[in-house]
Amino acid sequence: MVFQKILVANRGEIAVRIIRACRNMGIRSVAIYSKEDEKSLHVQLADQRICIGEGPAKSSYLNMDSIITAALNVEADAIHPGFGFLSENSTFARKCQENGIVFIGPDPDVMDKMGNKSQARRTMMEAEIPVVPGTREPVYDGEEAKKAAEDIGYPVMIKASSGGGGKGMRVARTPQEFEEQFNLAQRESANAFGDDTMYLERFIENPHHVEIQIMADREGHVVSLGDRDCSVQRNHQKLIEESPSPAISEETRKAMNRCSILAAKTVGYTNAGTIEFIVDSEGSFYFMEMNTRIQVEHGVTEMVTGLDLIVEQIRIAMGEPLSFSQEEIVPRGHAIECRINAEIPEMNFMPSPGVVEHMHLPAGNGVRVDTGLYTGYKIPTEYDSMIAKVMVHAPTREAAIRKMMSALDEMLVMGVKTNLDFQFQIMRHPVFREGRAHTGFIEKMMKLKTKDLSGKADYGEELK
């Protein structure tokens, strides 16, 4: 099957990214948008556009029936969900199938096994892949969850089964705070994903977060595209990603790749997916979850492999085999991505929506910026604060860090506050430069600067 038209069920930079891939393949694209997003770049770039509701996500980008109706009205062959919103929702994937529309992603049954985090844990346990100790079955009730937490032992991580992007996640360090944290996480999950199913894990202090990108076709071929380190995070949301990870040995890297391919084959996975692991201070790694979609940070892998993962996703969805074998995947050099958010780091990363009065994006050899920004664009309040992804590629990690610092220094966004300066400070920090940053790194940085709200904080040498 050859697609003639793809509806992009997303917004922002990922929608722009998918539309550009469609253009490169000679496929017509359709943008959906909320009333708030009427002037967004993805709407202007698409071949067709259709409004599906009001600004809040539940009335637009999470409205399954409106999206399906839009796809049918424009006679789209397929829907690409991007990341977030409905990208890991098996009910939506089934609705696509029932209406004769190809969902560009894994099959719904596989999504249930791996996209649902608690189900994925059980599946990996059965495949004898190391898993963080925690609940085997999903939990719905606070009292039931509290009993499970006591069996696991504090501190515990509370997670949304349908979660992603750090939403629906809370840490409870004592029984006294568990109920409040559980209720907060459950409400956040229901609002973000329409699902209040939760699960619990033992909270491992300050691990490294390392993930493996895989691609799989319908002929049973599964290929690992290498690892990414995502340890630099704020509020459980990634800020910086790089490939390869500076925190693991070659032996651990090979073991993670083997486990990831086994995980995908165990469930008959197809399309793009990411197996996420945490690595403790002893170097042991544990399966954490699988993201059954394209990742925000997929461009990092593209830069070290030379592949276009969105194009590959579309090809697989059309029934074509992978265009490469495992032997052909030889990652070269080092790539880093910084997520640029409209937020104020010194005020607990408070969002900073508003009108972009002027902007300048960095460029040059080995520099890439994925964004939906343009001068005059109004960043809305209803959605995630990420406004751009700055990526660089160089022969070595040290050269990549220098190139990223240059790119961040060159980038200019006026009219809203951003985390550009904050990202620059991370790049020059000795803990990051030495490859020792863990998931608690940012939190520790911020504690050192809680009294400085000037917007000119120097997060430099004092964190060792």
VMD Tcl script that draws the C-alpha trace (Angstrom):
set ca {
  {0.00 0.00 0.00}
  {1.25 3.47 -0.89}
  {-0.10 6.37 1.16}
  {-1.45 9.36 -0.73}
  {-2.44 11.40 2.30}
  {-1.49 11.34 6.01}
  {-3.32 13.19 8.78}
  {-0.96 14.45 11.50}
  {-2.70 14.10 14.87}
  {-0.41 16.43 16.78}
  {0.91 19.98 16.97}
  {4.12 21.97 17.38}
  {7.56 20.89 16.24}
  {6.72 17.19 15.89}
  {3.81 18.00 13.58}
  {6.17 20.18 11.50}
  {8.70 17.34 11.47}
  {6.14 14.80 10.21}
  {4.77 17.16 7.56}
  {8.27 17.73 6.21}
  {8.87 13.97 6.04}
  {5.62 13.59 4.10}
  {6.75 16.27 1.66}
  {10.04 14.45 1.11}
  {8.12 11.27 0.30}
  {5.63 12.97 -2.03}
  {2.73 12.33 0.38}
  {0.08 14.99 1.02}
  {-0.31 16.05 4.65}
  {-3.31 17.17 6.68}
  {-2.90 19.26 9.84}
  {-5.47 19.21 12.59}
  {-5.53 22.13 14.97}
  {-7.34 23.64 17.89}
  {-8.72 27.17 17.68}
  {-5.76 28.27 19.80}
  {-3.35 26.84 17.19}
  {-4.94 28.38 14.11}
  {-1.78 30.35 13.24}
  {0.71 27.61 14.16}
  {3.50 26.72 11.73}
  {2.32 23.14 11.22}
  {-1.06 24.46 10.08}
  {0.59 26.75 7.54}
  {2.91 24.05 6.15}
  {0.34 21.28 5.62}
  {-1.40 20.68 2.30}
  {-4.77 20.66 4.08}
  {-5.91 21.80 7.51}
  {-8.97 21.22 9.64}
  {-10.02 22.64 13.02}
  {-11.13 19.99 15.49}
  {-12.09 21.92 18.62}
  {-11.32 24.44 21.32}
  {-7.90 25.06 22.87}
  {-7.85 22.54 25.76}
  {-6.35 19.22 24.64}
  {-9.35 17.21 25.83}
  {-11.51 19.20 23.40}
  {-9.12 18.90 20.48}
  {-5.95 16.80 20.33}
  {-7.40 14.18 22.71}
  {-10.82 14.09 21.02}
  {-10.67 10.73 19.25}
  {-14.00 10.98 17.46}
  {-13.25 14.45 16.06}
  {-9.86 13.29 14.77}
  {-11.27 10.14 13.16}
  {-14.08 12.16 11.57}
  {-11.54 14.65 10.21}
  {-9.45 11.84 8.71}
  {-12.50 10.31 7.04}
  {-13.68 13.67 5.69}
  {-10.34 14.39 4.00}
  {-9.93 10.73 2.91}
  {-6.62 10.24 4.69}
  {-4.98 6.84 4.30}
  {-3.19 7.00 7.63}
  {-2.78 8.95 10.87}
  {0.59 9.76 12.39}
  {0.12 10.48 16.12}
  {3.60 11.93 16.82}
  {4.38 11.79 20.56}
  {2.18 12.61 23.54}
  {-1.58 13.09 23.21}
  {-3.04 9.87 21.67}
  {0.24 8.36 20.43}
  {0.18 5.49 22.96}
  {-3.59 5.08 23.22}
  {-4.62 1.62 22.00}
  {-8.31 2.60 21.93}
  {-7.50 5.32 19.41}
  {-5.38 2.91 17.35}
  {-8.30 0.47 17.25}
  {-10.71 3.22 16.19}
  {-8.36 3.96 13.31}
  {-8.38 0.30 12.25}
  {-12.17 0.03 12.57}
  {-12.54 2.97 10.20}
  {-10.07 1.68 7.62}
  {-7.33 4.15 8.57}
  {-3.74 3.00 9.13}
  {-2.33 4.00 12.52}
  {1.38 4.74 12.07}
  {2.67 2.84 15.08}
  {2.44 -0.62 16.62}
  {-0.70 -2.77 16.64}
  {-3.21 -1.98 19.43}
  {-2.72 -5.35 21.14}
  {1.03 -4.74 21.30}
  {0.40 -1.24 22.62}
  {-1.65 -2.79 25.41}
  {1.26 -5.04 26.28}
  {4.03 -2.45 26.08}
  {2.45 1.01 25.92}
  {0.63 0.33 29.16}
  {3.48 0.55 31.65}
  {2.16 -1.90 34.23}
  {1.35 -4.50 31.56}
  {4.83 -4.00 30.07}
  {6.42 -4.77 33.43}
  {4.61 -8.12 33.61}
  {5.60 -8.96 30.04}
  {9.26 -8.21 30.70}
  {9.23 -10.25 33.91}
  {7.95 -13.22 31.90}
  {10.75 -12.69 29.35}
  {13.30 -12.67 32.22}
  {14.47 -9.14 31.47}
  {15.60 -7.33 34.66}
  {12.82 -5.08 36.00}
  {12.76 -2.56 38.86}
  {11.01 -4.20 41.88}
  {7.38 -3.08 42.12}
  {3.75 -4.02 41.54}
  {3.00 -6.79 39.08}
  {-0.65 -5.78 38.57}
  {-2.09 -2.28 37.99}
  {-3.52 -0.38 40.95}
  {-6.54 1.92 41.02}
  {-7.35 2.50 44.68}
  {-5.29 4.58 47.10}
  {-5.60 2.15 50.01}
  {-4.67 -0.80 47.83}
  {-1.69 1.16 46.51}
  {-0.54 2.08 50.01}
  {-0.45 -1.58 51.06}
  {1.59 -2.39 47.94}
  {3.99 0.46 48.74}
  {4.60 -0.98 52.20}
  {5.48 -4.35 50.63}
  {7.87 -2.71 48.14}
  {9.48 -0.45 50.72}
  {9.94 3.32 50.69}
  {10.78 5.41 48.82}
  {8.43 4.40 45.97}
  {7.77 5.88 42.56}
  {4.10 6.27 41.63}
  {3.56 6.07 37.87}
  {0.71 6.32 35.38}
  {0.23 3.15 33.34}
  {-0.53 5.25 30.25}
  {2.02 7.89 31.18}
  {4.77 9.65 29.33}
  {6.65 12.94 29.36}
  {6.92 12.90 33.14}
  {3.17 13.28 33.63}
  {1.44 11.20 36.30}
  {4.67 10.57 38.22}
  {5.30 11.25 41.90}
  {7.80 10.05 44.52}
  {6.55 9.12 47.99}
  {9.32 8.84 50.56}
  {7.16 8.05 53.59}
  {3.76 6.43 54.29}
  {2.54 9.81 55.55}
  {2.92 11.50 52.16}
  {1.91 8.54 50.02}
  {-1.85 9.20 49.81}
  {-1.45 12.80 48.70}
  {1.20 11.94 46.08}
  {-0.83 9.00 44.77}
  {-3.96 11.13 44.37}
  {-2.01 13.91 42.64}
  {-0.40 11.47 40.19}
  {-3.71 9.72 39.49}
  {-5.55 12.99 38.76}
  {-2.73 14.17 36.51}
  {-2.84 10.87 34.60}
  {-6.61 11.08 34.15}
  {-6.35 14.65 32.84}
  {-3.40 14.00 30.52}
  {-4.22 10.52 29.20}
  {-7.84 9.82 30.12}
  {-6.68 6.86 32.25}
  {-6.28 6.68 36.04}
  {-4.55 3.27 36.13}
  {-1.35 3.42 38.18}
  {1.56 1.21 39.20}
  {4.38 1.42 41.73}
  {8.15 0.87 41.61}
  {10.97 0.99 44.11}
  {12.52 4.43 43.73}
  {16.21 4.09 42.88}
  {18.07 7.21 43.96}
  {19.95 9.20 41.31}
  {20.25 6.59 38.55}
  {21.30 7.17 34.98}
  {18.45 7.03 32.48}
  {19.51 5.22 29.30}
  {17.25 4.12 26.45}
  {17.56 2.02 23.30}
  {15.86 3.01 20.03}
  {14.52 0.06 18.05}
  {12.79 -0.29 14.69}
  {10.80 -3.34 13.65}
  {8.95 -4.26 10.45}
  {6.05 -6.63 9.81}
  {8.38 -9.34 8.56}
  {9.81 -9.88 12.05}
  {13.04 -7.91 11.63}
  {14.02 -5.95 14.74}
  {17.04 -3.63 14.69}
  {18.59 -1.62 17.52}
  {19.70 1.87 16.51}
  {21.82 2.43 19.59}
  {21.47 4.12 22.96}
  {20.65 7.59 24.23}
  {21.37 9.04 27.66}
  {18.45 11.05 29.08}
  {19.64 11.53 32.65}
  {19.45 15.34 32.72}
  {15.82 15.92 33.70}
  {13.64 18.40 35.54}
  {10.39 17.30 37.20}
  {10.80 13.88 35.51}
  {10.91 15.51 32.08}
  {14.03 15.25 29.95}
  {16.06 18.37 29.23}
  {19.13 16.98 27.46}
  {19.65 13.78 25.48}
  {22.83 12.45 23.94}
  {24.09 9.47 22.02}
  {25.99 7.42 22.90}
  {25.63 7.46 26.69}
  {28.82 8.46 28.54}
  {27.62 6.60 31.65}
  {27.71 2.93 30.59}
  {30.39 0.44 29.61}
  {30.55 -1.25 26.24}
  {29.56 -4.52 27.91}
  {26.45 -2.91 29.43}
  {25.61 -1.28 26.10}
  {25.67 -4.64 24.31}
  {23.54 -6.26 27.03}
  {20.96 -3.46 26.81}
  {20.78 -3.83 23.04}
  {20.21 -7.58 23.35}
  {17.47 -7.08 25.96}
  {15.76 -4.43 23.82}
  {15.65 -6.63 20.74}
  {14.38 -9.54 22.86}
  {11.68 -7.31 24.38}
  {10.44 -6.22 20.95}
  {10.45 -9.74 19.54}
  {8.69 -11.13 22.63}
  {5.60 -9.03 21.91}
  {5.77 -9.02 18.09}
  {6.50 -5.29 18.00}
  {6.39 -3.22 14.79}
  {7.35 0.35 13.93}
  {9.43 2.69 16.13}
  {9.80 2.05 19.84}
  {12.11 2.88 22.71}
  {13.10 0.61 25.57}
  {13.95 2.69 28.63}
  {16.30 1.52 31.38}
  {17.66 2.94 34.59}
  {21.24 2.20 35.58}
  {22.12 2.25 39.28}
  {25.35 3.32 40.95}
  {26.71 -0.23 40.66}
  {26.17 -0.35 36.91}
  {23.21 -2.76 37.03}
  {20.41 -1.90 34.61}
  {16.66 -2.46 34.87}
  {13.83 -2.24 32.35}
  {11.66 0.75 33.20}
  {9.15 1.07 30.36}
  {8.69 1.03 26.63}
  {7.51 4.06 24.68}
  {5.45 2.72 21.79}
  {5.89 5.81 19.62}
  {8.52 8.08 18.17}
  {10.47 9.91 20.88}
  {11.01 13.64 21.30}
  {14.74 12.92 21.09}
  {14.66 10.78 17.92}
  {16.78 13.38 16.10}
  {19.80 12.47 18.23}
  {19.69 8.94 16.84}
  {19.15 10.27 13.33}
  {22.32 12.33 13.60}
  {24.56 9.43 14.64}
  {23.01 6.89 12.24}
  {22.16 9.06 9.23}
  {18.61 7.64 9.12}
  {15.24 9.41 8.90}
  {13.12 7.67 11.52}
  {9.84 9.35 10.54}
  {10.25 8.23 6.93}
  {11.09 4.74 8.19}
  {7.94 4.74 10.34}
  {5.81 5.61 7.34}
  {7.48 2.97 5.16}
  {6.87 0.27 7.77}
  {3.23 1.34 8.11}
  {2.88 0.93 4.32}
  {4.02 -2.69 4.73}
  {7.59 -2.25 3.50}
  {10.52 -4.01 5.18}
  {13.27 -2.17 7.05}
  {15.65 -0.46 4.65}
  {18.68 -1.51 6.72}
  {20.02 -4.49 8.67}
  {21.58 -4.62 12.12}
  {25.03 -4.98 10.57}
  {24.58 -1.71 8.68}
  {23.91 0.29 11.86}
  {27.25 1.79 12.88}
  {26.65 4.94 14.96}
  {29.25 7.59 14.22}
  {30.38 10.48 16.38}
  {28.41 12.05 19.20}
  {25.09 13.92 19.16}
  {23.45 16.08 21.83}
  {19.97 17.58 22.02}
  {18.84 20.44 24.28}
  {15.12 21.00 24.70}
  {14.38 24.71 24.65}
  {11.33 25.51 26.77}
  {9.39 28.71 27.31}
  {9.89 28.63 31.05}
  {11.72 30.27 33.95}
  {14.15 27.79 35.57}
  {14.74 30.00 38.62}
  {11.00 29.93 39.42}
  {10.60 26.15 39.45}
  {10.46 26.09 35.63}
  {7.24 28.12 35.56}
  {5.88 28.31 31.98}
  {6.37 31.60 30.14}
  {3.83 31.80 27.30}
  {3.49 34.89 25.15}
  {4.32 36.40 21.78}
  {7.71 35.77 20.16}
  {8.78 39.31 19.26}
  {11.99 38.30 17.51}
  {14.00 35.12 17.05}
  {17.22 33.89 15.52}
  {18.03 30.18 15.17}
  {21.58 28.79 15.13}
  {22.90 27.02 12.03}
  {26.07 25.58 10.57}
  {27.66 22.22 9.92}
  {26.27 19.60 12.30}
  {23.61 21.90 13.81}
  {19.88 21.18 13.57}
  {16.87 22.96 15.10}
  {13.40 21.41 15.13}
  {10.79 24.02 16.04}
  {7.39 25.45 15.30}
  {8.43 28.99 16.24}
  {8.47 32.07 14.06}
  {8.57 35.79 14.78}
  {5.10 36.91 15.82}
  {3.99 33.45 16.96}
  {2.00 33.37 20.19}
  {3.06 30.52 22.46}
  {-0.20 29.25 24.01}
  {-0.83 28.43 27.66}
  {-2.71 25.18 27.06}
  {0.16 22.94 25.97}
  {3.66 21.77 26.86}
  {6.27 24.52 27.19}
  {8.80 22.96 24.77}
  {9.26 25.32 21.82}
  {12.38 23.98 20.08}
  {15.00 21.24 20.03}
  {18.59 22.24 19.33}
  {20.72 19.32 18.15}
  {24.39 19.08 17.27}
  {26.69 16.36 15.94}
  {30.47 16.17 16.14}
  {33.20 13.50 16.02}
  {33.62 13.41 19.82}
  {31.54 14.23 22.90}
  {33.80 17.13 23.88}
  {33.51 18.61 20.40}
  {29.71 18.15 20.51}
  {29.52 20.00 23.85}
  {31.53 22.90 22.44}
  {29.32 23.01 19.36}
  {26.16 22.98 21.50}
  {27.47 25.85 23.62}
  {28.10 27.83 20.45}
  {24.59 27.05 19.15}
  {22.89 28.01 22.42}
  {24.91 31.22 22.57}
  {23.78 32.10 19.04}
  {20.07 31.34 19.52}
  {17.85 34.28 20.37}
  {14.18 34.29 21.40}
  {12.73 37.64 22.47}
  {9.34 38.30 24.06}
  {9.22 35.22 26.30}
  {11.52 33.76 28.92}
  {13.34 30.56 27.96}
  {15.79 28.08 29.48}
  {18.55 28.91 26.97}
  {20.92 30.31 29.59}
  {20.15 27.40 31.91}
  {21.03 24.88 29.21}
  {24.26 26.75 28.50}
  {25.21 26.52 32.18}
  {24.60 22.77 32.15}
  {26.86 22.37 29.11}
  {29.75 24.04 30.90}
  {29.21 22.31 34.23}
  {32.02 19.87 35.20}
  {29.56 17.18 36.35}
  {27.91 17.12 32.92}
  {31.15 17.48 30.99}
  {32.60 14.49 32.83}
  {29.53 12.36 32.01}
  {28.49 12.01 35.65}
  {25.06 13.70 35.53}
  {22.25 11.54 36.96}
  {18.48 12.04 37.20}
  {18.86 14.06 40.42}
  {21.46 16.43 38.95}
  {19.09 19.30 38.10}
  {17.29 19.11 41.43}
  {20.61 19.44 43.23}
  {21.60 22.36 41.02}
  {18.37 24.18 41.81}
  {18.72 23.69 45.56}
  {22.01 25.54 45.37}
  {20.26 28.52 43.77}
  {16.90 28.74 45.52}
  {17.60 32.28 46.73}
  {18.51 33.62 43.29}
  {15.42 34.68 41.30}
  {17.20 37.27 39.20}
  {17.19 35.19 36.04}
  {20.98 35.50 35.94}
  {21.90 32.57 38.16}
  {25.29 30.96 37.60}
  {24.97 27.20 38.07}
  {28.68 26.68 37.89}
  {31.48 25.13 39.84}
  {29.87 24.65 43.25}
  {28.08 21.40 42.36}
  {30.69 18.66 42.45}
}
mol new
graphics top color blue
foreach p $ca { graphics top sphere $p radius 0.5 }
foreach p [lrange $ca 0 end-1] q [lrange $ca 1 end] { graphics top cylinder $p $q radius 0.2 }
display resetview
